[in-house]
Amino acid sequence: MLTLYSYPELFGVADNNGYGLKVYAFLKLAGVPFVHAHLFDASAAPRGQLPYVVDDGETIGDSETIIAHAIAKYRLTIDAALSPAQRRTNHLITRMLDDLYWVMSYSRWKDDRYCPAFCDAFMAQHPQIDAAGLEKAKAYNAQRYYFQGIGRYTPEQAYARGLADLEVLAEIVPTQGFVHGEAPTSIDAGIYGFLANIHFFPIPTPLKAFVDAHKNLVSHCERIHAAVSGS
């Protein structure tokens, strides 16, 4: 049995981090049985990052590596019908979501307008995490943002990057169906991982305002959410 280790849930979303939620949604959509274990401290994870999986004693980190492993090991056909052009599109969207990740994370841990609401909600749902633990996480993330570069941006500059990413997604994601047709593929799981962590969070960041104003993004997010939620 495969076990997925990822960050805790929040606001009805199975993982409050886009990468862990991407893997969770992928496994659900592909029909792979798994156990979901939540962690807050990633220090013991491969490269100190979540998510990772343990599958028959093998430990695999990085969301894209996990998905590739699952496709190969379990002979999954979720992406089998994709054309080379569609696979190139998936690669570009995946890299764009990497950029969006930093802006989404910045809105939670760096922007003082929204950080208190995020931390209060986290402690309310996960009382085992105290204020000291969240302050430690905040300081850790501030260091990451600085060295990645986004921590040196003003909030307006940071959100401009994220909104540009979302604008592209709004042009790609259909109002009905999924990115490559009537059935979801791995890229739909990836998009959901990030959109759900914006749309379902009642924290009024500029990112949320954009997503909620675009019916195609909301409907895509809610279709995937309905498909992967529950048992």
JOQUIBEL-V545785 format. One record per run of one state. SS is the DSSP state (helix for helix, strand for strand, loop for the rest). FROM is the first residue (numbers start at 1). LEN is the number of residues. If there is no record, write none. Layout:
ss-><SS;SS>
from-><FROM;FROM>
len-><LEN;LEN>
This chain:
ss-><loop;strand;loop;strand;loop;strand;loop;helix;loop;strand;loop;helix;loop;strand;loop;strand;loop;helix;loop;helix;loop;helix;loop;helix;loop;helix;loop;helix;loop;strand;loop;strand;loop;helix;loop;helix;loop;helix;loop>
from-><1;2;7;10;11;13;14;18;31;34;39;46;49;52;56;58;62;63;74;84;110;115;126;131;149;150;153;155;173;178;179;181;182;186;200;206;213;215;229>
len-><1;5;3;1;2;1;4;13;3;5;7;3;3;4;2;4;1;11;10;26;5;11;5;18;1;3;2;18;5;1;2;1;4;14;6;7;2;14;3>
